[in-house]
Amino acid sequence: VPLVESGGDLVQPGGSLTLSCTASGFPFSAARMNWLRQAPGKEREFVAGIGGQVGTARYADSVLGLFTISKFNHNNTLYLQMNNLKPEDTGVYYCNSPARNLWGQGTQVTVSS
C-alpha cells in the first residue's frame, strides 16, 4: 500500500493532534504531497501541501497558523500537526500524491466535547 495514514482520534475542542502518512513504492523525497479532508456530507477539501525537495508549504485559509505540514524524507513520512482543533475540523483526513494520484485509506479525526 503506497500511502498509510495514522494518528486520527477523538479530541476535545482546543486540543492538538498529529497525523502521519507513511509512503512506499515511489520516490517520496521528490514528491509533492498533500493532506485533504472530508467532513460528513461535504466534498473532500484541500488542507495543506508541501513541495518535494524544497519543501515549500501552503495551507487552506481555514487552517493557516493552526496546522503545520512537514515531510521527513529520511523515513518517507508526511506529518500534519494540528493545533487548536475545532468541531469543524472533524472529518476523514487523507494524504495524497497528486502527481501519481495516490491516496491513503484515510484516518478519522473527531473534535467533540
C-alpha positions in Angstrom: 0.0 0.0 0.0 1.7 3.2 -1.1 0.2 5.6 1.5 -0.9 4.7 5.0 -2.3 7.3 7.4 -2.5 7.1 11.1 -3.0 9.2 14.2 -6.6 10.1 13.9 -8.5 10.2 17.2 -11.3 11.8 19.2 -10.1 15.1 20.7 -11.7 17.9 22.6 -12.1 21.4 21.1 -8.8 23.3 21.6 -6.8 20.1 21.6 -4.0 19.0 19.3 -3.3 16.0 17.2 -0.5 14.9 14.8 -1.3 12.8 11.8 1.2 10.6 10.0 1.4 9.2 6.5 4.0 6.6 5.6 4.8 6.3 1.9 6.3 3.4 0.0 6.9 2.4 -3.6 7.7 5.7 -5.2 10.4 8.4 -4.9 8.9 10.2 -1.9 11.8 12.8 -1.5 10.9 14.4 -4.8 7.2 14.1 -4.5 4.8 16.9 -3.7 2.4 15.7 -1.0 -1.0 17.0 0.2 -3.3 16.5 3.1 -7.0 16.7 2.3 -10.1 16.1 4.5 -13.7 15.1 4.0 -16.4 16.1 6.5 -19.7 14.2 6.7 -21.9 15.2 3.8 -19.3 17.5 2.3 -16.8 17.3 -0.5 -13.2 16.5 0.0 -11.2 19.7 0.5 -7.5 20.7 0.4 -5.9 21.2 3.8 -2.2 21.6 3.3 0.5 20.7 0.8 4.3 20.6 0.7 6.7 20.6 -2.1 9.2 17.9 -3.0 12.9 18.7 -2.4 12.4 22.3 -1.4 9.5 21.7 1.0 7.6 24.9 0.4 4.2 24.6 2.3 0.8 26.0 1.6 -2.4 25.9 3.6 -6.1 26.3 3.3 -7.2 29.7 4.8 -9.2 27.8 7.4 -6.1 26.1 8.9 -3.4 28.7 8.3 -1.5 29.4 11.5 -3.1 26.4 13.2 -1.9 23.4 11.2 1.7 22.6 10.1 2.6 20.1 7.4 6.1 18.6 7.4 7.9 16.0 5.3 10.7 13.8 6.5 12.4 12.2 3.5 14.7 10.0 5.6 11.8 7.9 6.8 9.3 8.5 4.0 6.8 10.1 6.3 4.4 13.1 5.9 3.0 14.7 9.0 0.2 17.1 9.9 0.4 18.8 13.2 -3.0 20.2 14.1 -3.4 22.7 17.0 -6.5 24.4 18.5 -8.8 22.0 16.9 -12.4 22.9 16.3 -15.5 20.8 15.7 -15.5 21.9 12.1 -12.1 20.2 11.7 -13.9 16.8 12.1 -13.6 14.5 9.1 -11.6 11.8 7.4 -8.1 13.0 6.6 -6.2 11.7 3.6 -2.7 12.0 2.4 -2.2 12.3 -1.4 0.5 12.3 -4.0 -1.2 14.4 -6.7 1.4 13.6 -9.4 0.7 9.8 -9.1 -3.0 10.1 -8.0 -2.2 8.1 -4.9 -4.5 8.2 -1.9 -4.3 6.6 1.5 -7.3 4.9 3.2 -7.8 7.9 5.5 -7.8 8.4 9.2 -10.7 9.7 11.3 -10.4 12.9 13.3 -13.3 13.8 15.5 -13.3 17.1 17.5 -16.0 17.0 20.1 -16.6 17.6 23.8 
